[in-house]
Amino acid sequence: MAHHKSAKKRIRQDEKKRLHNRYYKKSTRTAIRKLRDLEDRTEAERQLPRLFSMIDRLAKRNLWHPNKASNLKSGLAQHVNGLA
């Protein structure tokens, strides 16, 4: 257990950051799931830029690996292009 004041502060900060990051990662995963469930191409194309922005933000903050972000974006774009 932490004994130094600075170590205790770091633990508090890390917990706060963990909850913040968890919220954004979960909301992005939910948005991805909703996009994959869509059948309407125009609605999916409308949501795609917002979702790309969310994915890029997670990659920029090192919450997701940049390659994971690229693979997700590529797969989602293919999915939307495949909709009738």
Jmol script that loads the backbone (N, CA, C; Angstrom):
load data "model"
ATOM      1  N   MET A   1       0.841  -1.188   0.000  1.00  0.00           N
ATOM      2  CA  MET A   1       0.000   0.000   0.000  1.00  0.00           C
ATOM      3  C   MET A   1       0.879   1.242   0.000  1.00  0.00           C
ATOM      4  N   ALA A   2       0.373   2.313  -0.571  1.00  0.00           N
ATOM      5  CA  ALA A   2       1.138   3.549  -0.696  1.00  0.00           C
ATOM      6  C   ALA A   2       1.347   4.204   0.664  1.00  0.00           C
ATOM      7  N   HIS A   3       2.532   4.722   0.837  1.00  0.00           N
ATOM      8  CA  HIS A   3       2.846   5.409   2.080  1.00  0.00           C
ATOM      9  C   HIS A   3       3.105   6.893   1.852  1.00  0.00           C
ATOM     10  N   HIS A   4       3.519   7.238   0.640  1.00  0.00           N
ATOM     11  CA  HIS A   4       3.824   8.629   0.352  1.00  0.00           C
ATOM     12  C   HIS A   4       2.576   9.366  -0.119  1.00  0.00           C
ATOM     13  N   LYS A   5       2.563  10.639   0.207  1.00  0.00           N
ATOM     14  CA  LYS A   5       1.430  11.480  -0.162  1.00  0.00           C
ATOM     15  C   LYS A   5       1.247  11.502  -1.684  1.00  0.00           C
ATOM     16  N   SER A   6       2.364  11.587  -2.405  1.00  0.00           N
ATOM     17  CA  SER A   6       2.292  11.658  -3.866  1.00  0.00           C
ATOM     18  C   SER A   6       1.782  10.339  -4.458  1.00  0.00           C
ATOM     19  N   ALA A   7       2.145   9.212  -3.835  1.00  0.00           N
ATOM     20  CA  ALA A   7       1.684   7.911  -4.321  1.00  0.00           C
ATOM     21  C   ALA A   7       0.176   7.756  -4.095  1.00  0.00           C
ATOM     22  N   LYS A   8      -0.299   8.267  -2.968  1.00  0.00           N
ATOM     23  CA  LYS A   8      -1.742   8.211  -2.692  1.00  0.00           C
ATOM     24  C   LYS A   8      -2.508   9.074  -3.689  1.00  0.00           C
ATOM     25  N   LYS A   9      -1.935  10.240  -4.013  1.00  0.00           N
ATOM     26  CA  LYS A   9      -2.570  11.119  -4.995  1.00  0.00           C
ATOM     27  C   LYS A   9      -2.594  10.449  -6.366  1.00  0.00           C
ATOM     28  N   ARG A  10      -1.500   9.797  -6.737  1.00  0.00           N
ATOM     29  CA  ARG A  10      -1.430   9.109  -8.033  1.00  0.00           C
ATOM     30  C   ARG A  10      -2.490   8.016  -8.105  1.00  0.00           C
ATOM     31  N   ILE A  11      -2.711   7.302  -7.024  1.00  0.00           N
ATOM     32  CA  ILE A  11      -3.736   6.245  -6.996  1.00  0.00           C
ATOM     33  C   ILE A  11      -5.121   6.852  -7.218  1.00  0.00           C
ATOM     34  N   ARG A  12      -5.384   7.981  -6.564  1.00  0.00           N
ATOM     35  CA  ARG A  12      -6.679   8.657  -6.758  1.00  0.00           C
ATOM     36  C   ARG A  12      -6.844   9.113  -8.206  1.00  0.00           C
ATOM     37  N   GLN A  13      -5.794   9.681  -8.778  1.00  0.00           N
ATOM     38  CA  GLN A  13      -5.864  10.171 -10.154  1.00  0.00           C
ATOM     39  C   GLN A  13      -6.064   9.022 -11.138  1.00  0.00           C
ATOM     40  N   ASP A  14      -5.347   7.926 -10.904  1.00  0.00           N
ATOM     41  CA  ASP A  14      -5.453   6.767 -11.796  1.00  0.00           C
ATOM     42  C   ASP A  14      -6.850   6.188 -11.794  1.00  0.00           C
ATOM     43  N   GLU A  15      -7.465   6.122 -10.637  1.00  0.00           N
ATOM     44  CA  GLU A  15      -8.829   5.583 -10.539  1.00  0.00           C
ATOM     45  C   GLU A  15      -9.813   6.477 -11.299  1.00  0.00           C
ATOM     46  N   LYS A  16      -9.638   7.776 -11.144  1.00  0.00           N
ATOM     47  CA  LYS A  16     -10.507   8.727 -11.840  1.00  0.00           C
ATOM     48  C   LYS A  16     -10.340   8.587 -13.357  1.00  0.00           C
ATOM     49  N   LYS A  17      -9.095   8.479 -13.804  1.00  0.00           N
ATOM     50  CA  LYS A  17      -8.810   8.319 -15.232  1.00  0.00           C
ATOM     51  C   LYS A  17      -9.353   6.996 -15.768  1.00  0.00           C
ATOM     52  N   ARG A  18      -9.229   5.944 -14.961  1.00  0.00           N
ATOM     53  CA  ARG A  18      -9.699   4.625 -15.384  1.00  0.00           C
ATOM     54  C   ARG A  18     -11.198   4.654 -15.644  1.00  0.00           C
ATOM     55  N   LEU A  19     -11.958   5.275 -14.746  1.00  0.00           N
ATOM     56  CA  LEU A  19     -13.402   5.361 -14.922  1.00  0.00           C
ATOM     57  C   LEU A  19     -13.758   6.219 -16.134  1.00  0.00           C
ATOM     58  N   HIS A  20     -13.035   7.303 -16.325  1.00  0.00           N
ATOM     59  CA  HIS A  20     -13.261   8.187 -17.470  1.00  0.00           C
ATOM     60  C   HIS A  20     -12.999   7.436 -18.773  1.00  0.00           C
ATOM     61  N   ASN A  21     -11.877   6.731 -18.842  1.00  0.00           N
ATOM     62  CA  ASN A  21     -11.524   5.976 -20.052  1.00  0.00           C
ATOM     63  C   ASN A  21     -12.512   4.852 -20.304  1.00  0.00           C
ATOM     64  N   ARG A  22     -12.953   4.193 -19.242  1.00  0.00           N
ATOM     65  CA  ARG A  22     -13.904   3.092 -19.379  1.00  0.00           C
ATOM     66  C   ARG A  22     -15.208   3.580 -19.993  1.00  0.00           C
ATOM     67  N   TYR A  23     -15.646   4.765 -19.595  1.00  0.00           N
ATOM     68  CA  TYR A  23     -16.872   5.344 -20.134  1.00  0.00           C
ATOM     69  C   TYR A  23     -16.748   5.560 -21.642  1.00  0.00           C
ATOM     70  N   TYR A  24     -15.653   6.165 -22.086  1.00  0.00           N
ATOM     71  CA  TYR A  24     -15.490   6.467 -23.503  1.00  0.00           C
ATOM     72  C   TYR A  24     -15.285   5.208 -24.333  1.00  0.00           C
ATOM     73  N   LYS A  25     -14.562   4.230 -23.792  1.00  0.00           N
ATOM     74  CA  LYS A  25     -14.375   2.982 -24.527  1.00  0.00           C
ATOM     75  C   LYS A  25     -15.698   2.236 -24.670  1.00  0.00           C
ATOM     76  N   LYS A  26     -16.479   2.204 -23.612  1.00  0.00           N
ATOM     77  CA  LYS A  26     -17.759   1.502 -23.636  1.00  0.00           C
ATOM     78  C   LYS A  26     -18.739   2.192 -24.581  1.00  0.00           C
ATOM     79  N   SER A  27     -18.779   3.522 -24.547  1.00  0.00           N
ATOM     80  CA  SER A  27     -19.719   4.231 -25.421  1.00  0.00           C
ATOM     81  C   SER A  27     -19.329   4.047 -26.890  1.00  0.00           C
ATOM     82  N   THR A  28     -18.034   3.955 -27.174  1.00  0.00           N
ATOM     83  CA  THR A  28     -17.594   3.718 -28.543  1.00  0.00           C
ATOM     84  C   THR A  28     -17.965   2.312 -28.993  1.00  0.00           C
ATOM     85  N   ARG A  29     -17.767   1.332 -28.134  1.00  0.00           N
ATOM     86  CA  ARG A  29     -18.131  -0.049 -28.486  1.00  0.00           C
ATOM     87  C   ARG A  29     -19.633  -0.160 -28.727  1.00  0.00           C
ATOM     88  N   THR A  30     -20.431   0.526 -27.932  1.00  0.00           N
ATOM     89  CA  THR A  30     -21.885   0.513 -28.106  1.00  0.00           C
ATOM     90  C   THR A  30     -22.263   1.150 -29.442  1.00  0.00           C
ATOM     91  N   ALA A  31     -21.605   2.261 -29.794  1.00  0.00           N
ATOM     92  CA  ALA A  31     -21.886   2.932 -31.065  1.00  0.00           C
ATOM     93  C   ALA A  31     -21.519   2.034 -32.242  1.00  0.00           C
ATOM     94  N   ILE A  32     -20.417   1.296 -32.125  1.00  0.00           N
ATOM     95  CA  ILE A  32     -20.008   0.367 -33.179  1.00  0.00           C
ATOM     96  C   ILE A  32     -21.052  -0.725 -33.341  1.00  0.00           C
ATOM     97  N   ARG A  33     -21.518  -1.257 -32.225  1.00  0.00           N
ATOM     98  CA  ARG A  33     -22.531  -2.320 -32.259  1.00  0.00           C
ATOM     99  C   ARG A  33     -23.814  -1.822 -32.926  1.00  0.00           C
ATOM    100  N   LYS A  34     -24.220  -0.600 -32.595  1.00  0.00           N
ATOM    101  CA  LYS A  34     -25.436  -0.039 -33.180  1.00  0.00           C
ATOM    102  C   LYS A  34     -25.278   0.171 -34.679  1.00  0.00           C
ATOM    103  N   LEU A  35     -24.100   0.611 -35.111  1.00  0.00           N
ATOM    104  CA  LEU A  35     -23.866   0.811 -36.539  1.00  0.00           C
ATOM    105  C   LEU A  35     -23.914  -0.511 -37.286  1.00  0.00           C
ATOM    106  N   ARG A  36     -23.341  -1.553 -36.696  1.00  0.00           N
ATOM    107  CA  ARG A  36     -23.347  -2.867 -37.352  1.00  0.00           C
ATOM    108  C   ARG A  36     -24.756  -3.450 -37.444  1.00  0.00           C
ATOM    109  N   ASP A  37     -25.637  -3.045 -36.547  1.00  0.00           N
ATOM    110  CA  ASP A  37     -27.012  -3.545 -36.569  1.00  0.00           C
ATOM    111  C   ASP A  37     -27.901  -2.803 -37.564  1.00  0.00           C
ATOM    112  N   LEU A  38     -27.442  -1.645 -38.040  1.00  0.00           N
ATOM    113  CA  LEU A  38     -28.264  -0.846 -38.953  1.00  0.00           C
ATOM    114  C   LEU A  38     -28.432  -1.542 -40.298  1.00  0.00           C
ATOM    115  N   GLU A  39     -29.601  -1.360 -40.893  1.00  0.00           N
ATOM    116  CA  GLU A  39     -29.886  -1.896 -42.219  1.00  0.00           C
ATOM    117  C   GLU A  39     -29.967  -0.785 -43.258  1.00  0.00           C
ATOM    118  N   ASP A  40     -30.194   0.454 -42.809  1.00  0.00           N
ATOM    119  CA  ASP A  40     -30.363   1.592 -43.699  1.00  0.00           C
ATOM    120  C   ASP A  40     -29.007   2.227 -44.008  1.00  0.00           C
ATOM    121  N   ARG A  41     -28.643   2.252 -45.281  1.00  0.00           N
ATOM    122  CA  ARG A  41     -27.326   2.742 -45.672  1.00  0.00           C
ATOM    123  C   ARG A  41     -27.165   4.244 -45.406  1.00  0.00           C
ATOM    124  N   THR A  42     -28.186   5.022 -45.681  1.00  0.00           N
ATOM    125  CA  THR A  42     -28.059   6.474 -45.498  1.00  0.00           C
ATOM    126  C   THR A  42     -27.850   6.824 -44.026  1.00  0.00           C
ATOM    127  N   GLU A  43     -28.557   6.136 -43.151  1.00  0.00           N
ATOM    128  CA  GLU A  43     -28.392   6.369 -41.706  1.00  0.00           C
ATOM    129  C   GLU A  43     -26.989   5.951 -41.263  1.00  0.00           C
ATOM    130  N   ALA A  44     -26.504   4.825 -41.785  1.00  0.00           N
ATOM    131  CA  ALA A  44     -25.167   4.346 -41.430  1.00  0.00           C
ATOM    132  C   ALA A  44     -24.100   5.327 -41.923  1.00  0.00           C
ATOM    133  N   GLU A  45     -24.267   5.844 -43.138  1.00  0.00           N
ATOM    134  CA  GLU A  45     -23.301   6.811 -43.672  1.00  0.00           C
ATOM    135  C   GLU A  45     -23.315   8.104 -42.869  1.00  0.00           C
ATOM    136  N   ARG A  46     -24.464   8.448 -42.325  1.00  0.00           N
ATOM    137  CA  ARG A  46     -24.568   9.655 -41.513  1.00  0.00           C
ATOM    138  C   ARG A  46     -23.832   9.494 -40.186  1.00  0.00           C
ATOM    139  N   GLN A  47     -23.856   8.298 -39.631  1.00  0.00           N
ATOM    140  CA  GLN A  47     -23.232   8.057 -38.326  1.00  0.00           C
ATOM    141  C   GLN A  47     -21.739   7.742 -38.422  1.00  0.00           C
ATOM    142  N   LEU A  48     -21.279   7.344 -39.607  1.00  0.00           N
ATOM    143  CA  LEU A  48     -19.897   6.893 -39.768  1.00  0.00           C
ATOM    144  C   LEU A  48     -18.854   7.948 -39.376  1.00  0.00           C
ATOM    145  N   PRO A  49     -18.945   9.200 -39.814  1.00  0.00           N
ATOM    146  CA  PRO A  49     -17.908  10.178 -39.426  1.00  0.00           C
ATOM    147  C   PRO A  49     -17.822  10.395 -37.918  1.00  0.00           C
ATOM    148  N   ARG A  50     -18.958  10.407 -37.247  1.00  0.00           N
ATOM    149  CA  ARG A  50     -18.966  10.578 -35.786  1.00  0.00           C
ATOM    150  C   ARG A  50     -18.262   9.402 -35.111  1.00  0.00           C
ATOM    151  N   LEU A  51     -18.515   8.211 -35.635  1.00  0.00           N
ATOM    152  CA  LEU A  51     -17.908   7.007 -35.063  1.00  0.00           C
ATOM    153  C   LEU A  51     -16.406   6.983 -35.340  1.00  0.00           C
ATOM    154  N   PHE A  52     -16.000   7.395 -36.537  1.00  0.00           N
ATOM    155  CA  PHE A  52     -14.569   7.469 -36.854  1.00  0.00           C
ATOM    156  C   PHE A  52     -13.867   8.433 -35.913  1.00  0.00           C
ATOM    157  N   SER A  53     -14.527   9.522 -35.600  1.00  0.00           N
ATOM    158  CA  SER A  53     -13.963  10.502 -34.681  1.00  0.00           C
ATOM    159  C   SER A  53     -13.766   9.898 -33.286  1.00  0.00           C
ATOM    160  N   MET A  54     -14.755   9.141 -32.826  1.00  0.00           N
ATOM    161  CA  MET A  54     -14.650   8.505 -31.505  1.00  0.00           C
ATOM    162  C   MET A  54     -13.485   7.513 -31.478  1.00  0.00           C
ATOM    163  N   ILE A  55     -13.352   6.725 -32.547  1.00  0.00           N
ATOM    164  CA  ILE A  55     -12.282   5.723 -32.626  1.00  0.00           C
ATOM    165  C   ILE A  55     -10.922   6.410 -32.666  1.00  0.00           C
ATOM    166  N   ASP A  56     -10.800   7.470 -33.473  1.00  0.00           N
ATOM    167  CA  ASP A  56      -9.530   8.196 -33.562  1.00  0.00           C
ATOM    168  C   ASP A  56      -9.140   8.807 -32.224  1.00  0.00           C
ATOM    169  N   ARG A  57     -10.127   9.297 -31.485  1.00  0.00           N
ATOM    170  CA  ARG A  57      -9.850   9.905 -30.193  1.00  0.00           C
ATOM    171  C   ARG A  57      -9.289   8.861 -29.219  1.00  0.00           C
ATOM    172  N   LEU A  58      -9.844   7.641 -29.247  1.00  0.00           N
ATOM    173  CA  LEU A  58      -9.333   6.590 -28.362  1.00  0.00           C
ATOM    174  C   LEU A  58      -7.906   6.195 -28.751  1.00  0.00           C
ATOM    175  N   ALA A  59      -7.631   6.174 -30.058  1.00  0.00           N
ATOM    176  CA  ALA A  59      -6.277   5.824 -30.509  1.00  0.00           C
ATOM    177  C   ALA A  59      -5.292   6.933 -30.142  1.00  0.00           C
ATOM    178  N   LYS A  60      -5.728   8.182 -30.255  1.00  0.00           N
ATOM    179  CA  LYS A  60      -4.853   9.306 -29.942  1.00  0.00           C
ATOM    180  C   LYS A  60      -4.461   9.304 -28.467  1.00  0.00           C
ATOM    181  N   ARG A  61      -5.390   8.898 -27.615  1.00  0.00           N
ATOM    182  CA  ARG A  61      -5.125   8.870 -26.175  1.00  0.00           C
ATOM    183  C   ARG A  61      -4.482   7.567 -25.713  1.00  0.00           C
ATOM    184  N   ASN A  62      -4.086   6.715 -26.657  1.00  0.00           N
ATOM    185  CA  ASN A  62      -3.439   5.429 -26.370  1.00  0.00           C
ATOM    186  C   ASN A  62      -4.328   4.482 -25.567  1.00  0.00           C
ATOM    187  N   LEU A  63      -5.643   4.609 -25.734  1.00  0.00           N
ATOM    188  CA  LEU A  63      -6.547   3.667 -25.086  1.00  0.00           C
ATOM    189  C   LEU A  63      -6.739   2.454 -25.977  1.00  0.00           C
ATOM    190  N   TRP A  64      -6.609   2.666 -27.281  1.00  0.00           N
ATOM    191  CA  TRP A  64      -6.609   1.585 -28.261  1.00  0.00           C
ATOM    192  C   TRP A  64      -5.358   1.735 -29.106  1.00  0.00           C
ATOM    193  N   HIS A  65      -4.818   0.617 -29.551  1.00  0.00           N
ATOM    194  CA  HIS A  65      -3.662   0.639 -30.435  1.00  0.00           C
ATOM    195  C   HIS A  65      -4.074   1.262 -31.769  1.00  0.00           C
ATOM    196  N   PRO A  66      -3.206   2.046 -32.378  1.00  0.00           N
ATOM    197  CA  PRO A  66      -3.566   2.669 -33.662  1.00  0.00           C
ATOM    198  C   PRO A  66      -3.969   1.662 -34.745  1.00  0.00           C
ATOM    199  N   ASN A  67      -3.341   0.491 -34.740  1.00  0.00           N
ATOM    200  CA  ASN A  67      -3.702  -0.526 -35.740  1.00  0.00           C
ATOM    201  C   ASN A  67      -5.109  -1.053 -35.491  1.00  0.00           C
ATOM    202  N   LYS A  68      -5.493  -1.194 -34.229  1.00  0.00           N
ATOM    203  CA  LYS A  68      -6.849  -1.635 -33.914  1.00  0.00           C
ATOM    204  C   LYS A  68      -7.849  -0.616 -34.430  1.00  0.00           C
ATOM    205  N   ALA A  69      -7.534   0.662 -34.227  1.00  0.00           N
ATOM    206  CA  ALA A  69      -8.422   1.725 -34.695  1.00  0.00           C
ATOM    207  C   ALA A  69      -8.548   1.672 -36.218  1.00  0.00           C
ATOM    208  N   SER A  70      -7.430   1.492 -36.907  1.00  0.00           N
ATOM    209  CA  SER A  70      -7.460   1.433 -38.364  1.00  0.00           C
ATOM    210  C   SER A  70      -8.262   0.237 -38.854  1.00  0.00           C
ATOM    211  N   ASN A  71      -8.066  -0.894 -38.222  1.00  0.00           N
ATOM    212  CA  ASN A  71      -8.797  -2.097 -38.624  1.00  0.00           C
ATOM    213  C   ASN A  71     -10.299  -1.929 -38.398  1.00  0.00           C
ATOM    214  N   LEU A  72     -10.666  -1.333 -37.280  1.00  0.00           N
ATOM    215  CA  LEU A  72     -12.087  -1.099 -37.004  1.00  0.00           C
ATOM    216  C   LEU A  72     -12.698  -0.169 -38.042  1.00  0.00           C
ATOM    217  N   LYS A  73     -12.006   0.925 -38.330  1.00  0.00           N
ATOM    218  CA  LYS A  73     -12.525   1.904 -39.290  1.00  0.00           C
ATOM    219  C   LYS A  73     -12.670   1.269 -40.669  1.00  0.00           C
ATOM    220  N   SER A  74     -11.690   0.482 -41.047  1.00  0.00           N
ATOM    221  CA  SER A  74     -11.742  -0.181 -42.347  1.00  0.00           C
ATOM    222  C   SER A  74     -12.916  -1.150 -42.421  1.00  0.00           C
ATOM    223  N   GLY A  75     -13.082  -1.948 -41.376  1.00  0.00           N
ATOM    224  CA  GLY A  75     -14.174  -2.917 -41.349  1.00  0.00           C
ATOM    225  C   GLY A  75     -15.536  -2.261 -41.344  1.00  0.00           C
ATOM    226  N   LEU A  76     -15.659  -1.163 -40.623  1.00  0.00           N
ATOM    227  CA  LEU A  76     -16.942  -0.452 -40.577  1.00  0.00           C
ATOM    228  C   LEU A  76     -17.260   0.192 -41.919  1.00  0.00           C
ATOM    229  N   ALA A  77     -16.231   0.742 -42.578  1.00  0.00           N
ATOM    230  CA  ALA A  77     -16.448   1.347 -43.898  1.00  0.00           C
ATOM    231  C   ALA A  77     -16.884   0.288 -44.899  1.00  0.00           C
ATOM    232  N   GLN A  78     -16.271  -0.895 -44.841  1.00  0.00           N
ATOM    233  CA  GLN A  78     -16.676  -1.992 -45.726  1.00  0.00           C
ATOM    234  C   GLN A  78     -18.100  -2.420 -45.441  1.00  0.00           C
ATOM    235  N   HIS A  79     -18.443  -2.469 -44.164  1.00  0.00           N
ATOM    236  CA  HIS A  79     -19.802  -2.859 -43.784  1.00  0.00           C
ATOM    237  C   HIS A  79     -20.821  -1.875 -44.348  1.00  0.00           C
ATOM    238  N   VAL A  80     -20.548  -0.577 -44.201  1.00  0.00           N
ATOM    239  CA  VAL A  80     -21.484   0.441 -44.681  1.00  0.00           C
ATOM    240  C   VAL A  80     -21.582   0.398 -46.212  1.00  0.00           C
ATOM    241  N   ASN A  81     -20.450   0.196 -46.890  1.00  0.00           N
ATOM    242  CA  ASN A  81     -20.467   0.127 -48.360  1.00  0.00           C
ATOM    243  C   ASN A  81     -21.209  -1.106 -48.852  1.00  0.00           C
ATOM    244  N   GLY A  82     -21.249  -2.151 -48.032  1.00  0.00           N
ATOM    245  CA  GLY A  82     -21.935  -3.373 -48.415  1.00  0.00           C
ATOM    246  C   GLY A  82     -23.432  -3.333 -48.202  1.00  0.00           C
ATOM    247  N   LEU A  83     -23.914  -2.320 -47.489  1.00  0.00           N
ATOM    248  CA  LEU A  83     -25.352  -2.206 -47.263  1.00  0.00           C
ATOM    249  C   LEU A  83     -26.055  -1.826 -48.566  1.00  0.00           C
ATOM    250  N   ALA A  84     -27.260  -2.366 -48.727  1.00  0.00           N
ATOM    251  CA  ALA A  84     -28.004  -2.094 -49.976  1.00  0.00           C
ATOM    252  C   ALA A  84     -28.804  -0.821 -49.891  1.00  0.00           C
TER     253      ALA A  84
END
end "model"
wireframe off; spacefill off
backbone 0.3
color backbone group
